[in-house]
Amino acid sequence: MERRSPRTPSEMDWSEYFPAYFPPADAAAAAAFVSKDAAVAAKGVRFADVGCGFGGMTIKLAELFPDELMVGMELRDKVSIHSPLGNSDA
């Protein structure tokens, strides 16, 4: 099985999670890409809520920092399925 996890943050393909901000990995699609907000994209993802549970902290951070990109990560499938933030694997 091929390893999907990036070894360093610079190897992360954020387009899967933030398609409005980061160009797709596909070179042809990337050529026509226009970022929703280039300044926000240039800063990158600023917050990572590891073990976010139902996303309460992530939601509060989004309210406090509306111009920042953030990601919540939860390992427990049952929590992710019922999260108000949705299930990115669906």
N, C-alpha and C positions, 0 to 999 in steps of 0.2 A: 504494500500500500504506500502510495506517495505521501510524503509529509506535506500537510497544508499550512502548518503554522510558520509564520515568518521567523527567521532567526534574529532579526533586528527590527526596530520600528521603521527604519527606512525601507525595508522590504515589504511592508504591509500595503496591500491593495485596498485602499479605503473606498474605492468606487462602488464596491458591492454594498456598503453600508450607507454611504453618502453620495449617491449618484448625481445629485444636483451640484456638488462641489468639486468632485474629483473625476478626471477623465477615465473612461473605461480602459481596461488593459488591451482591448482590441485596437490595433494601430489605426485601422481605417475609421473606426468610430471616434477615436481620440482626436483625429485630425479636424473633425467638425465640432468638437466639444467646446462649449462656452460655459464657464463656471457661473453659478447663481450669484456668488459673491467671492471674487478672487482674493480679497483681503482676508476673509474668514478662512478660506482654503489654504492660503499661504501660512497661516498660523498653525494649521493642522488640528488634530484632535487634542484638546487641552485637558480633558477630564476622562478618567477611566474608573468607573465604579465597579470594582471587582467583588463578586458575591453580592450583586445588587438586590437579590430577593425579588420583591414585587415592584421595585423601581422607585420607592419613595424618595430616597436620597437623590437619585438621578433627576427626578421630576423637580425637586426643590432647587437643585443646581441649575437646571434649565431655566427656571423662573428667575434666579439670581443673576445668571450669566447668559442672557438670550442671544448674544452674538458670539458664543463659543460653541464648538462642536464637542460632543461628549458621547461616550458609549458605556452601556451597562452590560456586564457579563455575569451570567449565572450558569453554574454547572448542573444544577438540579433541574431536569427536564420538566417535572411537574410544576415547578415555580415559574419557569419560562413560559409554559403554555398558558397559564392563567394571569400573566402579568398584564397590566394596563398598557404597557409599552409594546405589547405584541410579541410574536414569535418570529424571529428573523429566518427560521428554518422552514416556515410554512410555505 
